[in-house]
Amino acid sequence: MLILADIRPLQDPVYAHRGIGSHSACVLEALRRCSDGTVRIVGLCDPRLPAPGTAVVGLCDEVRPSFTEPEPGRPAVFLHLSPLTHDTLPPARLLDRPNILPCAVIYDF
C-alpha cells in the first residue's frame, strides 16, 4: 500500500513540537508499527518551509518536496495529517484522482 502523507505539520517549526506535530508523528509511527512491511510512506513536504529533520525523514520511506504522485496511476491513500493548518492548494492536486483515496485526521477544533 502506498501512503502519501502531508508532513508539513512535522516540518513547520510552529507546529512540529506542539500537539499537532506530536499527533502527526504518532500516526506515522503507528502506520509503520502496524504494517507488515507492505506499506510505503511517501512524505510530501513544502520546500518553502525548513527541511524536515532526520526524525521526520525516518518516519517515511521517501520525502518529496512537492504534492505530486510519485507513481501516477498507482492506487494510494493521501493522508492529510492536519488539513486546517496549512495552505490547501498543494494537496488539492491529489484530491480529484480516482486512484487516490483522500483521508484527513482531525484532532480537535
C-alpha positions in Angstrom: 0.0 0.0 0.0 1.2 3.4 -0.9 0.5 6.3 1.5 1.2 9.9 0.5 1.4 11.8 3.8 1.3 15.6 4.1 4.2 16.0 6.6 4.0 19.8 6.8 2.9 19.8 10.5 6.1 17.9 11.3 8.2 20.2 9.1 6.8 23.6 10.3 8.6 24.8 13.4 5.4 26.5 14.6 3.6 23.1 14.8 6.4 20.4 14.9 6.8 20.4 18.7 3.2 21.1 19.7 0.2 18.8 19.8 -0.4 18.7 16.1 3.2 17.7 15.3 3.2 15.1 18.1 -0.1 13.6 16.9 1.1 13.5 13.3 4.3 11.7 14.3 2.3 9.2 16.3 0.0 8.4 13.3 3.0 7.8 11.1 4.7 5.7 13.8 1.6 3.6 14.2 1.3 3.0 10.5 4.9 1.8 10.5 4.4 -0.4 13.6 1.1 -2.0 12.4 2.2 -2.6 8.8 3.6 -6.0 7.7 6.2 -4.3 5.6 3.9 -3.8 2.7 3.2 -0.1 3.5 5.3 2.5 1.7 5.0 6.0 3.2 6.0 9.0 1.0 6.2 12.2 2.9 5.1 15.3 1.0 6.7 18.5 2.2 6.8 22.1 1.4 10.1 23.5 0.0 9.2 26.9 1.4 9.4 25.5 5.0 12.6 24.4 6.7 13.8 21.0 5.6 12.3 18.1 7.5 14.6 16.9 10.3 16.1 13.4 10.5 13.4 12.2 12.9 10.7 13.2 10.4 12.5 11.7 7.5 12.9 8.5 9.5 9.1 8.2 9.6 8.9 8.0 5.9 10.4 5.7 3.2 10.8 8.8 1.0 10.3 12.5 1.3 9.3 14.6 -1.8 9.3 18.4 -1.9 6.1 18.5 -3.9 2.5 17.3 -3.8 2.6 15.1 -6.9 2.0 11.4 -7.4 5.4 9.6 -7.2 3.8 6.8 -9.3 1.0 8.2 -11.4 -2.0 5.8 -11.7 -0.9 3.6 -8.8 -3.6 3.2 -6.1 -2.7 5.2 -3.0 -4.1 6.8 0.2 -3.5 10.5 0.7 -3.2 11.1 4.4 -3.8 14.8 5.2 -2.3 14.9 8.8 -3.6 18.4 9.5 -6.0 19.9 7.0 -6.6 23.1 8.9 -3.1 24.4 9.5 -1.5 24.9 6.0 -2.3 26.1 2.5 -4.9 23.8 1.0 -3.9 24.4 -2.6 -0.9 22.0 -2.8 -2.8 18.9 -1.6 -5.8 19.8 -3.7 -3.9 18.4 -6.7 -4.3 14.9 -5.1 -8.0 15.1 -4.2 -9.5 14.6 -7.6 -7.6 11.5 -8.6 -9.7 8.3 -9.0 -6.8 6.2 -7.8 -6.2 8.1 -4.6 -8.3 7.8 -1.5 -8.1 11.0 0.5 -8.2 10.8 4.3 -7.9 13.6 6.8 -7.0 13.4 10.5 -9.0 15.9 12.7 -7.7 16.3 16.3 -9.8 19.0 17.8 -11.4 22.3 17.0 
